[in-house]
Amino acid sequence: MSGDQPSHETDELDVDAMLNRFRERAAAVRDRPLPPVAGPQREQFVRQAQLDFQDYALVGDATWVFQEGFLTLTIDLNPSA
């Protein structure tokens, strides 16, 4: 979702493209195969992949607004109805 009218400050920063990259990273982490490791290393890899997916997905789903020199991302943490 785009923010306010483009301004000089956001001319070089494509926020929609940035958020799309976060969505792509979330999908890449979600679809990444497990490496051939076992035991604690495997558990650590899975935990880190879950956190990476969560972080990328949250930012990727954000809406944004640029006002008075501030870029504000809004992340809806309410469960879908």
Residue, then its C-alpha position, 0 to 999 in steps of 0.5 A: m500500500s502506498g503512502d502520501q503523495p511522492s515527495h523529494e525525500t521519497d524519490e530515491l526510496d521506493v517503499d513499496a519495492m522495499l516492502n515487496r523485497f521483504r515479502e520475497r524474503a519471507a517466501a524464500v525463508r518459508d520455502r528454503p529446504l533444511p540443510p543436512v544437519a541433525g540434532p541441536q544444529r537442526e533445531q537452531f536452524v529451524r528456530q532461526a528460519q521461523l524468526d526470519f520468516q516472522d520478521y520478514a513477513l511482518v515488515g512485508d505486510a506493513t502499510w506506510v506513510f511518509q510525513e514531515g520527514f518520517l517514514t512510518l510503517t504500520i504493522d497490523l497485529n490483529p488476527s484476521a477475522 
